[in-house]
Amino acid sequence: MKSNSLAKQEIGFKVQIKNILESSISNKLIELGFISGQTIEIVFTAPFGDPIAVELNGSVLSLRLEEAATIEVE
């Protein structure tokens, strides 16, 4: 399976987190539960595509595309 960022995924697809790239927000993402092996799904996007809402561990969280781009998935 090819790896790419969460920002490039479509609504309804479930993907598994592969890695969090180092950034100013990476520690916060890890604290929220974005860790390798977790399954996430994009459930909503704003009218212009940014931000997106993802479901992780039963919670729906909002991410800017800039933040989602730091999450590698497969």
C-alpha positions as CSV (number, residue, x, y, z in Angstrom):
1,M,0.0,0.0,0.0
2,K,1.4,3.4,-1.0
3,S,2.0,5.9,1.8
4,N,0.9,9.5,1.6
5,S,-0.5,12.3,3.8
6,L,-3.8,12.5,5.5
7,A,-4.5,15.7,3.6
8,K,-4.7,13.8,0.3
9,Q,-7.4,11.3,1.5
10,E,-11.1,11.4,0.5
11,I,-14.2,11.5,2.7
12,G,-15.2,8.0,4.0
13,F,-11.8,6.3,3.6
14,K,-10.3,4.6,6.6
15,V,-6.5,4.8,6.8
16,Q,-3.9,3.8,9.2
17,I,-1.3,6.3,10.6
18,K,2.2,5.4,9.6
19,N,4.2,8.4,10.9
20,I,3.9,12.0,12.2
21,L,6.4,14.3,10.5
22,E,8.3,16.7,12.8
23,S,6.6,20.0,12.9
24,S,5.5,22.7,15.4
25,I,2.3,20.8,16.0
26,S,3.6,17.2,16.0
27,N,3.7,16.9,19.8
28,K,0.1,18.1,20.1
29,L,-1.1,15.6,17.5
30,I,0.6,12.8,19.4
31,E,-1.1,14.0,22.6
32,L,-4.5,13.9,20.8
33,G,-3.9,10.3,19.9
34,F,-2.5,10.5,16.4
35,I,0.1,7.7,16.8
36,S,1.4,5.0,14.5
37,G,-1.1,2.2,14.0
38,Q,-4.2,4.1,14.8
39,T,-7.1,4.0,12.2
40,I,-8.7,7.3,11.2
41,E,-11.4,8.3,8.8
42,I,-12.1,11.7,7.2
43,V,-15.8,12.3,8.0
44,F,-16.3,15.9,6.8
45,T,-14.6,18.7,4.9
46,A,-15.4,22.4,4.9
47,P,-17.0,23.9,1.7
48,F,-13.6,24.9,0.3
49,G,-11.8,21.7,1.6
50,D,-10.1,23.2,4.6
51,P,-10.4,22.3,7.5
52,I,-11.3,18.6,7.6
53,A,-12.9,16.6,10.4
54,V,-11.5,13.2,11.2
55,E,-12.7,10.4,13.5
56,L,-10.1,9.0,15.8
57,N,-10.9,6.7,18.7
58,G,-14.6,7.6,18.7
59,S,-13.9,11.4,18.7
60,V,-14.3,13.8,15.8
61,L,-11.4,16.3,15.5
62,S,-10.9,19.2,13.2
63,L,-7.5,19.6,11.4
64,R,-6.3,22.2,9.0
65,L,-4.9,20.7,5.7
66,E,-1.5,22.1,6.7
67,E,-1.7,20.0,9.9
68,A,-3.1,16.9,8.1
69,A,-0.2,17.0,5.7
70,T,2.2,16.2,8.5
71,I,0.4,12.8,9.2
72,E,1.6,10.0,6.9
73,V,-1.0,7.3,6.3
74,E,-1.3,4.1,4.4
